[in-house]
Amino acid sequence: MWKLDFFILPSKDYKDINEEDIYEFGEKAEYLNRTEKFYIPTEFYDISDKNNITALDFLYENDQNDLSDYFLEIISKQRTCQDTYIDIERKKEYGYLPICENDITEIITQICVKNVKDTEEEKYLRVNDIIRIKRYYLKKVDNYKRFEDRVRECFPNLVFHNDAFKYIEKLGKYSEAAEELVRHLAILNDVGQRLFYYHNKNEKDTLDELKSRYDIVCSGKGSKEEKSYNKDMFYNGRRFQLTCNPHTKFYREGTSQRIYFCWGRDEIESHSIIVVRIGDHWTK
């Protein structure tokens, strides 16, 4: 399992922290400890905020109160590490947990945990920040094998057929295909099944909305096509034949860079979308 290291982010203003901030911080820290790894660098206690107050001052020296005691109770239970924040910035992959959102700067916003519950943004994402950060790093891996090793951590609502990655290198260089590949899988994972049910399992209406609302070029079986794309899948000792005509197309109509999928079966992961082939046009 791919786990990320997360580190507490020093506050810019300890006077601005309120009880709700601390309560939510504790919930997020608990979640990170269950699913990833979370650390308090020893340097954290000595970094001053804009008022020249350190975490050490906030916790022990500046009129201790219920709020600081509550915060101390939370962080005293966490793992510590000797990495400085400069050391952390040199790591290839890591994330931050801020005490409150006002501590997040634009340069680190993509790797900061603001929520650990599923959220839905109007345009596309339905995902918590842990998965969002992992997708950010997934786009930065250097080959398809590493992508395959990590992809299930980033799209937990999708089922990947054993042959899903057999032709993935047909997409071209990973560095050039990564952005679009991750975007398509994110939409299928985050809203695909929900839209399919919203449209009463009408494939055409679902694909039309994926195109119009989410800018995903996609098709089902064309009116002039005779061939259906089928794939056998074994699950829990049973054999299923999947019809896999729906496919997304990278960038534009007519491209050979595609993701073929099936809307799923009740018997397989609660009717999750099944990705059966990532690569070029399915000709065999």
C-alpha positions as CSV (number, residue, x, y, z in Angstrom):
1,M,0.0,0.0,0.0
2,W,1.3,3.5,-1.0
3,K,1.3,5.7,2.1
4,L,2.4,9.3,2.2
5,D,4.2,11.1,5.0
6,F,2.4,14.2,6.4
7,F,3.8,16.9,8.7
8,I,2.2,19.5,10.8
9,L,2.4,23.0,9.3
10,P,3.5,25.7,11.7
11,S,0.9,28.4,12.3
12,K,1.3,31.9,11.1
13,D,-0.8,33.3,13.9
14,Y,-1.3,31.3,17.1
15,K,-3.6,34.0,18.5
16,D,-6.0,33.3,15.6
17,I,-6.5,29.6,16.4
18,N,-9.9,28.8,17.8
19,E,-11.6,25.7,19.3
20,E,-13.1,24.6,16.0
21,D,-9.7,24.7,14.3
22,I,-8.2,22.5,17.0
23,Y,-11.1,20.0,17.0
24,E,-10.9,19.6,13.2
25,F,-7.2,19.3,13.4
26,G,-7.5,16.5,15.8
27,E,-10.0,14.7,13.5
28,K,-7.7,15.0,10.5
29,A,-4.6,13.9,12.5
30,E,-6.5,10.8,13.7
31,Y,-7.5,10.0,10.1
32,L,-4.0,10.4,8.8
33,N,-2.7,8.1,11.5
34,R,-5.1,5.4,10.3
35,T,-4.5,5.8,6.6
36,E,-1.1,7.4,6.1
37,K,1.7,8.6,8.4
38,F,1.7,11.8,10.4
39,Y,4.6,13.5,12.1
40,I,5.4,16.5,14.4
41,P,9.0,17.7,13.5
42,T,10.8,18.7,16.6
43,E,11.6,22.0,14.9
44,F,7.9,22.8,14.8
45,Y,8.0,23.9,18.5
46,D,10.6,26.6,17.8
47,I,9.3,28.3,14.7
48,S,7.8,31.8,15.4
49,D,4.6,33.1,13.9
50,K,4.0,36.7,12.7
51,N,3.7,37.9,16.4
52,N,7.0,36.1,17.3
53,I,5.1,33.5,19.2
54,T,6.3,29.9,18.9
55,A,4.3,26.7,19.3
56,L,6.2,26.2,22.6
57,D,5.0,29.6,23.8
58,F,1.4,28.8,22.8
59,L,1.5,25.4,24.6
60,Y,3.4,26.2,27.7
61,E,4.3,29.8,28.4
62,N,1.7,32.3,27.2
63,D,-1.2,32.0,29.6
64,Q,-2.1,28.3,29.2
65,N,-5.8,27.7,28.7
66,D,-8.2,25.0,27.8
67,L,-7.5,25.6,24.1
68,S,-3.7,25.2,24.4
69,D,-4.2,22.2,26.7
70,Y,-6.5,20.6,24.2
71,F,-4.0,21.1,21.4
72,L,-1.2,19.8,23.5
73,E,-3.2,16.7,24.3
74,I,-3.6,16.0,20.5
75,I,0.0,16.6,19.4
76,S,1.6,14.8,22.3
77,K,0.1,11.6,21.0
78,Q,1.7,12.0,17.5
79,R,4.9,10.6,16.1
80,T,7.8,13.0,16.2
81,C,10.7,13.2,13.7
82,Q,14.0,15.0,13.5
83,D,13.5,16.3,9.9
84,T,13.7,20.1,9.6
85,Y,11.2,21.8,7.3
86,I,14.0,22.4,4.8
87,D,14.6,18.6,4.9
88,I,10.9,18.0,4.3
89,E,10.9,20.4,1.3
90,R,13.6,18.3,-0.3
91,K,11.5,15.1,-0.2
92,K,9.9,14.0,-3.5
93,E,6.6,13.3,-1.9
94,Y,5.0,14.6,1.3
95,G,2.0,16.6,2.6
96,Y,1.2,19.1,5.2
97,L,-1.6,19.2,7.8
98,P,-2.2,22.9,8.8
99,I,-3.7,23.8,12.1
100,C,-6.1,26.2,10.3
101,E,-6.7,27.0,6.7
102,N,-5.3,30.6,7.0
103,D,-1.8,29.0,7.4
104,I,-1.9,27.6,3.8
105,T,0.0,29.6,1.2
106,E,-0.6,29.3,-2.5
107,I,2.7,27.6,-3.2
108,I,1.8,24.6,-0.9
109,T,-2.0,24.5,-1.3
110,Q,-1.9,21.4,-3.6
111,I,-0.2,19.3,-0.8
112,C,-2.2,20.5,2.2
113,V,-5.0,18.6,3.9
114,K,-8.0,20.8,4.3
115,N,-10.6,18.0,4.7
116,V,-10.6,14.2,5.1
117,K,-14.3,13.8,4.2
118,D,-15.6,13.4,0.7
119,T,-16.4,16.7,-0.8
120,E,-18.1,17.6,-4.1
121,E,-17.0,20.6,-6.1
122,E,-19.4,21.9,-8.7
123,K,-17.2,21.2,-11.7
124,Y,-15.8,17.8,-11.1
125,L,-14.1,16.4,-8.0
126,R,-15.8,14.2,-5.4
127,V,-12.8,13.2,-3.3
128,N,-11.0,13.9,0.0
129,D,-7.7,15.7,0.2
130,I,-5.6,12.6,0.8
131,I,-6.7,11.2,-2.6
132,R,-6.3,14.6,-4.2
133,I,-2.7,14.9,-3.0
134,K,-1.9,11.3,-4.2
135,R,-3.3,12.1,-7.6
136,Y,-1.0,15.2,-7.7
137,Y,2.0,12.9,-7.1
138,L,0.7,10.2,-9.4
139,K,1.0,12.6,-12.4
140,K,4.7,13.1,-11.5
141,V,5.8,9.4,-11.6
142,D,8.2,8.6,-14.3
143,N,6.8,5.4,-15.9
144,Y,3.6,3.4,-16.4
145,K,4.7,0.6,-14.1
146,R,4.9,2.9,-11.2
147,F,1.5,4.4,-12.3
148,E,0.0,0.9,-12.3
149,D,1.4,0.2,-8.8
150,R,-0.3,3.3,-7.4
151,V,-3.4,3.8,-9.4
152,R,-5.8,1.9,-7.2
153,E,-4.9,4.2,-4.2
154,C,-6.0,7.2,-6.3
155,F,-9.3,5.9,-7.7
156,P,-10.9,3.6,-5.1
157,N,-14.3,3.7,-6.7
158,L,-13.0,2.0,-9.9
159,V,-12.3,-1.7,-10.5
160,F,-9.3,-2.4,-12.8
161,H,-9.4,-5.5,-14.9
162,N,-6.2,-7.6,-14.8
163,D,-5.6,-6.7,-18.5
164,A,-6.4,-3.0,-18.0
165,F,-2.8,-1.9,-18.4
166,K,-1.7,-4.4,-21.1
167,Y,-1.6,-1.7,-23.8
168,I,-1.1,1.4,-21.7
169,E,2.2,2.3,-23.3
170,K,0.3,2.9,-26.5
171,L,-0.7,6.2,-24.9
172,G,2.8,7.5,-25.6
173,K,5.2,8.9,-23.1
174,Y,3.8,8.9,-19.6
175,S,4.9,12.5,-19.0
176,E,2.9,13.7,-21.9
177,A,-0.2,11.5,-21.2
178,A,-0.3,11.8,-17.4
179,E,-2.4,14.9,-17.0
180,E,-5.2,13.7,-19.3
181,L,-5.0,10.1,-18.1
182,V,-5.4,11.1,-14.4
183,R,-8.2,13.6,-15.3
184,H,-10.3,11.0,-17.1
185,L,-9.9,8.4,-14.4
186,A,-10.8,11.0,-11.8
187,I,-14.0,11.9,-13.5
188,L,-15.0,8.2,-13.9
189,N,-14.1,7.6,-10.3
190,D,-15.7,10.6,-8.8
191,V,-18.9,11.1,-10.7
192,G,-19.3,8.3,-13.3
193,Q,-21.4,5.8,-11.4
194,R,-23.5,8.5,-9.8
195,L,-24.3,10.0,-13.3
196,F,-25.1,6.6,-14.7
197,Y,-27.7,6.1,-12.0
198,Y,-29.0,9.6,-12.2
199,H,-29.8,9.0,-15.9
200,N,-31.5,5.7,-15.0
201,K,-28.6,3.7,-16.6
202,N,-29.1,5.4,-19.9
203,E,-25.6,5.3,-21.4
204,K,-26.1,8.0,-24.1
205,D,-27.4,10.5,-21.6
206,T,-24.6,9.7,-19.2
207,L,-21.9,10.1,-21.9
208,D,-23.4,13.3,-23.1
209,E,-23.2,14.8,-19.7
210,L,-19.6,13.6,-19.2
211,K,-18.8,15.5,-22.4
212,S,-20.9,18.7,-21.8
213,R,-20.3,19.2,-18.1
214,Y,-16.9,17.6,-17.5
215,D,-15.2,18.1,-20.9
216,I,-14.6,14.3,-21.3
217,V,-14.9,13.3,-25.0
218,C,-16.5,9.8,-24.8
219,S,-18.5,7.4,-26.9
220,G,-20.5,4.2,-26.7
221,K,-21.2,1.8,-29.5
222,G,-21.6,3.8,-32.7
223,S,-24.9,3.4,-34.7
224,K,-23.0,2.0,-37.6
225,E,-20.8,-0.3,-35.6
226,E,-21.5,-4.0,-35.6
227,K,-18.7,-5.1,-33.2
228,S,-19.1,-5.1,-29.4
229,Y,-16.0,-5.1,-27.3
230,N,-16.3,-7.9,-24.7
231,K,-14.0,-9.0,-22.0
232,D,-14.1,-12.0,-19.6
233,M,-13.5,-11.3,-15.9
234,F,-13.1,-13.7,-13.0
235,Y,-14.3,-12.4,-9.7
236,N,-14.8,-14.4,-6.5
237,G,-14.5,-17.6,-8.4
238,R,-17.1,-16.7,-11.0
239,R,-16.7,-15.8,-14.7
240,F,-18.4,-12.7,-16.1
241,Q,-18.5,-11.5,-19.6
242,L,-18.3,-7.7,-19.7
243,T,-19.5,-5.5,-22.6
244,C,-17.0,-2.7,-22.8
245,N,-18.1,-0.4,-25.6
246,P,-18.1,2.9,-23.6
247,H,-14.7,4.7,-23.9
248,T,-13.2,8.1,-23.2
249,K,-11.0,9.8,-25.8
250,F,-8.1,12.0,-24.9
251,Y,-8.3,15.6,-26.0
252,R,-10.6,15.2,-29.1
253,E,-12.8,13.0,-31.2
254,G,-10.9,10.4,-33.3
255,T,-7.9,10.1,-31.1
256,S,-6.5,6.6,-30.6
257,Q,-5.7,7.4,-26.9
258,R,-8.6,5.8,-25.0
259,I,-9.9,4.3,-21.8
260,Y,-12.5,1.5,-22.3
261,F,-14.8,0.7,-19.4
262,C,-17.9,-1.2,-18.4
263,W,-20.7,0.3,-16.2
264,G,-20.3,-2.7,-13.9
265,R,-22.2,-5.6,-12.5
266,D,-24.1,-5.9,-9.3
267,E,-22.0,-8.9,-8.3
268,I,-18.7,-7.0,-8.7
269,E,-17.9,-4.3,-6.1
270,S,-21.4,-3.0,-5.9
271,H,-21.7,-2.1,-9.6
272,S,-18.5,0.0,-9.7
273,I,-17.3,1.1,-13.1
274,I,-14.7,-1.4,-14.4
275,V,-11.8,-0.1,-16.4
276,V,-10.9,-2.9,-18.9
277,R,-8.4,-1.3,-21.3
278,I,-6.2,1.8,-21.2
279,G,-4.2,2.5,-24.4
280,D,-5.0,2.7,-28.1
281,H,-8.1,1.8,-30.2
282,W,-9.4,-1.6,-29.4
283,T,-8.9,-3.7,-32.5
284,K,-8.5,-7.1,-31.1
